[in-house]
Structures are given as structure tokens and as C-alpha cells.
Amino acid sequence: MTQLLHRIERFILGADGDFDELAAAAARFGYERVEPYRRLCDRRGVTPAALDDWRAAPAVPTSAFKSLRLAADEPQETFRSSGTTRGAERRSVHYHPYPDLYRTVIDATFPAACLPAGSVRVPILSLIPDRATASDSSLSFMAAHVFERHAAAGRAWAVREGGIDLDFACRWLRSRAAGEPVLLLATALALVLLLDWLDQDAEGPIRLPAGSRVFETGGFKGQRLETTPEAVRRRARALLGLSPDAVVREYGMTELTSQAYSRPGGERLHTPPWMPFRVLDPDTLEEVEDGDTGLLAFFDLANLGSVCHVLTEDLGVREGDAFRLLGRASGAELRGCSLTAEELGSA
């Protein structure tokens, strides 16, 4: 295990390695160490030899993380989803034995995607809770690591026990308007709340320094908002005085260790070399043609400690080497996911 873990770390850092070889080894590792996954493979007639092709490894629906312990080793961190979709009792749980692998992923992707050009450390304001407030949040784990590695003097967390201190957040942003570029970390919903506050602020919009960036992640699960992600990003550029390429979208989830990012200002999402994606027919789970809509599935080498091949409930479409996110699938569109979850849970 230690050797495979180190080989994956080196591949993520761009040192060496072959993805197909590592993916086959990771899939077999999951077969050997994660009993529900071995049961799924056996029911599908997928032998360890067939796992030489990562596409042949059955994809595990994110819903399985709500009811099954999918862990290849003793967890060092336990991450839980927010539970906003179906209530706290239906939260996904990702048992993570190798949190340093998560840190490696962040180091290999976040700076290039999100930091202002040429910056190593910048003033950061977070509208994401810190670990003291949300100790089981994978997003808070990520934000804390970003603060440790990349936050300059003046960094601040704007989330308190009672929620986001929007007045503090606006005052912090205004105080940096004449300084060096800053980075704002926010969920999509937190960004909406900040922009709504700015709309009512007597001092008016803010003009952040040139080169500033906004990291925006997540959607509006469980919220009824008369807006769209694209409209939110337009408002952010207008109310914060940002350039068109200043907002970077991140796509991630509790059940995955790695993330996909947009190019600054873009809509398409790109995965790193160690996390290829496929778009699958919701009924058959067969790969669809480029340009057709289907469920997004990812093979994430950094998920070595649980299951690498994950089938989401998100609809998307492939556009070249990237994908465009189209929203959540309805219950009627999740038949393939449901059948696979039943196979995983059957003794």
C-alpha cells in the first residue's frame, strides 16, 4: 500500500508514472480492501484481471457513501456532506485514511487555478467555515490548507458560529481596495449573500485591486433562489470591480478527493490528469457520445483510501477535454445509480 500511495503522490506532482497502470493498481487495491466494492465487482463478473482497464471498474454512486463504510484503511479524517439535499440523516460520509494525499492534490491544483498571477501568498478572505466551525467538512479542510500555504498577512475568516459576518466581510474587502490583489473564497450561496449585502450597502460597490480572484464552489442545494450561477458571477464582477477572468469555478464534492476547475472566467470545467471523467447514460451507465447529456463519473486516483471510480448525481456534457455542468439529475434520471446502490448494499 505504501508503495502505491507514494507512486500516486509522485504522479500527482508530475514527477513520473503511467495513469493506466496506476489506475489498474488502485482499482485492484479497492477490490482487495473495500468489501462492498469487491461484492459489487463480483456481482458484475468483474475480475481483478479485468481491472487493467479503469473504465471496466464499476463506478460507485455517491448515494452509497450515505449508507456504506467505504474505507480501505483506518480513517485519519472523516468528512461529511452538508446534508442540505435530504437532511442531516442522509449525509454522505467519506472515510479518508490518507489526508496527506488530499493536501498533495490541493498543492498540485489550487495555486495554478486560483491564485492571482505570479502570487505565492496573498491576503485571503474566506466565506467558507474554518475547521473549528466545520471540522468534518472536506471544503473547510481544503480552505485551512490553502490558508496555511498561501495566505499573507491580513487574512481573515468571515464565518462565525451564527453564520457569515457580512458586514465584516465588506469592511475587509473595502480596506484592501487600494492594495495588492486579494483572493476571496466562497460557496455560491455565500457569494449571493455577500452580493445582496453589497446591493444594500450605502457605500456602493467595491473595486478590488487588479488581479484579484474569486474562488466559487458549489450550487444552491436546498435553496430557492431566483438566479443562475452565470448571473451570480456577472454580479460578482460588477459589484466587486473584477475583470471578466477573475472568477474561478471549482467542482468538488465530499465523495471525491480531487477537484475540477474552470479556466479563469470560463464555464467549462477541467479535471487534472489523475482524475479523468466520463459522461454516462443514466439508464445503462454506458458512455454517451460527446455533446450528449449524461451523468458525470470520475476515476480519482486520490480516492485510493475509499473507491476511485465515483458516479455522481450531476448531469453534464463533454466539450473536448472538459465538461459543462448542467445541474442535478432528477429521481427519474437516477435509475442506473439506484440499481448499482442496491447491488452494493446486498449481502
Secondary structure, 3 states (H helix, E strand, C coil): CHHHHHHHHHHHCCCCCCHHHHHHHHHHHHHHHCHHHHHHHHHHCCCHHHHHCHHHCCCEEHHHHHCCCCCCCCCCEEEECCCCCCCHHHCCEEEECCHHHHHHHHHHHHHHHHCCCCCCCECEEECCCCCCCCCCCHHHHHHHHHHHHHECCCCEECEECCEECHHHHHHHHHHCCCCCCCEEEEEHHHHHHHHHHHHHCCCCCCCCCCCCEEEEECCCCCCCCCCCHHHHHHHHHHHCCCCCCCEEEEECCCCCCCCEEECCCCCCEECCCCCCEEEECCCCCCECCCCCEEEEEEECHHHCCCCCEEEEEEEEEEECCEEEEEEECCHHHCHHHHHHHHHHHCC
